[in-house]
Structures are given as C-alpha cells and as structure tokens.
Amino acid sequence: MRTYKTPDGEFPSVTTILEVIAKHGLNSWYAKLGEVEAKRQLEAAGERGTKVHDYIRAAYTQPGISASIAGIDDAHLGYLSSFQKFSYLYPIRPKHLEEMVWSRIGFAGTLDFLGVSQDAEEFYVIDWKTSSRIYMQHLLQVCAYAAAATEQGLVPVKGIKVHPIVVRLKEDGGEPEVKEVLEWKNLFQKGFVAALNLWQVSRTGKELYKKVNPFTTSTEGSSPKQTKKAASSASSAKGLGRGLKSLKMEPAEPILPK
C-alpha cells in the first residue's frame, strides 16, 4: 500500500484506494500470460510510464530538450510524438507539474499536470496515460486530483472553470485519446468518495462484526447462567431463520462527506 505524508497526516494514495474497484478481465489476462510474464509486462509498463512522465516534465520546464538527453529510448519515441501533438493542439501554460496534492477527507496523490489557458480563465488538471485504453479508474483518479487541488487553493474556487482530463498517448505516435470528465464534482462525490468509503471499511472491517456460533446449544456441564444464554442463542437462531424469509432489502444511502 502506498501512502503520502502530508501536513494533515499520512493518507493512502488515490491509486491504492481505487484498487477496491474490480478490474474486469485482469484475472483471465494473468491466466493467459502466466504469472511471470504478466508481472514482467506490468513492470515494463510502469517503467515506460515513468520515463514518459519524466520527459513531459522536462519538455515543459526545458523547452526544446531532446529525447536522448531526457533518457528516452527509441521504443518510447511514439509516445513523445503523441504528446507533442497534444501540446500543439492545447497550448496550456503549466502551473504545477508532478506535485503532491491531498485532501483532509483522507487521500493523497501526485498530480501530473495543472495548467491554465492563455486567457487565464480556465484550468486543466491532466493525467497522462500510456495504457491501451482509458478506464473508469483513470477518470475517478483525475477527479480526485482536481478536488484536492481545489481544496488546497491551487485552483481558484470562484469564476474559474476546471477541466479534469485524461490523455492517453499513443505508442504509434498518433493523435492522443483525450477524455474530459463532465460534471466532475458529481463523479468525485458519487464515484471516488464511494470508493474511499469502501476502502476505509475494508481496512477496519474486523471492528464492524463479531464471530458468533448460534448452533451451539449444548447445556451439559454449564452453569444456570450459561444454560440461559445458550437457550437464548438457540431462540435467536430460530428467529433469524423466520426473519430471513420476510426480509426486504432496501438500497443503502451513499455515504458522502459533509
């Protein structure tokens, strides 16, 4: 589990929290490739993402820097070409690059890019991806970064429109896939905060229940007090059976921060 130490405490990372969401097809992918090859590919993808992120940071802080100086090998040049197409189409001025952000409701992460439009009226929170597609977790991730950046004052609260965007760079150097989250505050509350609540419950689950055995009804060798308790347990077990037949489940209300 990855955590961040912030001025408000130590919080789990955004990506750690989003691991509570099932990744459909991951198990079959593991089974198809085998554990060794699957781990190798995941490690390679992680290294690729790190190198591309490092180059993008250098491209904004050191205009004109070459891929070779940035340590990018030929296998990753397509992603850089794809990024250059994006930066040409979206001339956004960077304000914060690869910066830690956090929220007091209990999460933190590294913001890839926070920039402002040329007229300074719109802010862009961008997360770069080199994956084969954009997943729901990626959209929730960038919403969390936008919320944390707003909470910390990196984005003005009033009069400024915020665009949380996921940019998937293409290996072949083609135009990147760009997805902007519409109504991102709503998705943050109903999607990411729900995942955060579930993650927190999963970490403290043992405090929410106790182990019982309603089928133990033997009273041999027991004191009168124990015998009464056992009889009560047996009665409760019978009542439980009757209750289950008439139980009607109602949808739970979402747990949202005040």
N, C-alpha and C positions, 0 to 999 in steps of 0.2 A: 504494500500500500504506500502510495506516495503522499507526503504531506508537505505543507509550507508553514514556516514560522513567520507569523505576521505580528505587527504591533498589537493586534487584538487577540492573539492566541494562535495556537497551531491548528490548522484546518486541513481536511483532506482535499486532494486535487479534484478539479472538475472531472477529469477523465476517470479517476478512481470511483467517483460517485456514479458516473454513467455506466460503470460495469454491471450495475444491478439490472440493466436492460439486456434481455437476451439477444444475442447476435445469431439470427436465424441462418442456418447453413454452415456455421463455424465448425460444429462437431463433424458433419459429413466431410467438410474440407480437410479437417485433421485426419479423418479416417482414410480419405482418398490418398493423401500425400504421405501419411505416416508421421509419427511424432517428430522424428529427427529432421526430416525435410521441411515440415511445417514450421518448426522453430527457426530453422535456417532462413526461410523466406521472411518470417516476421522480423528477425534481427536485421536482415538486409533492408527491409522496408523502413525500419527505424533509422538505420544509418543514412539511407537515402534522404529521408525527410529532414534529418538534422543538417545534412550538407546543403540541401536546397534552401532551408530556412537561413542558414548562415550566409549563403550567397545573397539572398534577398535583403538581409540586413545590411550587408556590405554595399549592395547596389544603391541603397537609399542614403547611406552615410558616406560612401566613397564613390560618387558618380564616375562612371567610365571604367570601373575596376574590371579586369578580365577574369574569365572563369578559371584560368590556370593559376592566377595569383590567389584567387579565393579557394583554391584547392578542389575544384570540381573536375572530376574525370569525364572522359568522353561519353560514358554510359548515361550521364545525367544532363547532358547538354540540351536535350529536348525540353526538359522541364524549365530550363532557364529561358529558352526561346519562347515558351508558352507564357512565362512570367513577363517577358519584355513586351509581348503583345498586349497583356493586360495593362501594364503600366503606361503604354502608349494610349490605349483607349480610355483609361481612367487616370488622368493627371491629378492624383491626390497628394497633397503635401503631408508627409509623415509628421506626427507629433510624438508618438511613443512607439518604440519597437522592442519586442521581446521583453516586456516589462511585467513584473508580478502584480496581479490585482487580486483583491479578496473582498469578501462580504462578511459582515458580522453575523449573518444568519448561519454561517458555518461552511464556507468553501473558499478555495483559492485556486489560482492557476496562472499560467504565463500567457499574456496577451501577445499575439503575433504582431498585430499592426493596428494602430489607431491613428487615423489621418483626417484631414479636413479638406473640404472642397476649396477651389480657388477663391470663391467669394466668401469663404469662412462661415457659410450659413448651414452647412451640412457636415456631419461627422460620419466616418466609416470605420466600423470595427470589423477587421478582416482576419479570417483564419485560413492559412494556406494548407492545402492537402495535395498529396501525390498518390492517393489511393486510386483504385479502379473505378470508384463511384462515390457519390456523396450520400451518406447515411443520415438517418434521423438524429443519431447521437451527435453528428457534426453540427447540425442546426441548433440543437439544445446547447451544445458547448459554446458556440459563438453568442447565443443569447445570454448565457451565464456571464461571459466576459463583458458584454455590453452592460448588463445590470451592475456588475462590480465596478466597472469604470465610471458609471454614472453615480453610484453611491460614493465613490472616492472623490468625486468632483473633477475627474479628468474630462468629463463631458458636461457642458452646461445643461442644467435641468430644464430651463425655460428658453423658448424661442429657437431651439436647435433641433433639427431632425436627425435621428440616429439611424444608420443603415447597418445592421449586422449582416455580414456577407461571408459565405464560404466560397473560396476559389479553388477549384480542382485543376491543377496544372497537368498538362498532357505530356506523356512520355515522348510522343512523336513530334512535339513542338507545335502542335496545332493550337487553335484558339482555346483558351481555358473554359471550363464549365463554371458558370457563375450563378449562385443561388442566393438571393436576398430573402431574409425572413420577414414576412409581412406580419404586422401586429405582434412584434417580438416580445413585448411585455406580457401579453396574454400567454404566449407559448412558454415564456420563462416561468410564469406562475403555475400554469397547469401541467407543464411538462417537466422542466428541470427541478422545480421545488418539490414536485411529487416524487421524483427520483431521489432527491436529497432526503426527504422524509423516510422513504423506504430504506435507503442506505442506513440511516441512523437507527431505524428499528432493527434492521438485520444485525447491527453491531451490538445492540443491547437486548436482543430477543430473550435471553435467559431470565431477565428481570421481569418479563411480562407473563410468565407462566410458572406453574409448579407441577411436578410429576406426581400423579395420584394413581392408585390401583383400586377402582371401585368394585372389583371382583373378589377381593379378599374379604370374606365374611366369616371365616372360622373364628369361634369364640373359645375354643378349648385352651385352658390354661391362662385365660385372660381375666383381668380384674373386672369388677362390675362396671367401672368407668370405661374400660376398653371395649367391653361387650356392647355397651350402649352406643359407643362410637362406631363400632363395626356394623351394628344394626342400622344406624343412621346412614352409613355409606351405602349399604345394600338398598335401602329405601330410595336414596338419591339416584342410584344407578337405574332402578326401575322407572323412577320419574323422568330420568334423562331419556330413556327409550320412548316413553309416551310423548315427551316434548318434541323429540326429533320428527315425529310423524306429522305434527301440526305446525312445525317451524316454517315461517315465511321469511326469506331473506330480503332485506331492503338494501338498496345501494348506499354505500358509505359516502358521507360528505367529504370532499377533498380537504386536506389539512394545509392551510395556507398561512403564511406569516402575517401578523397584524401590521 
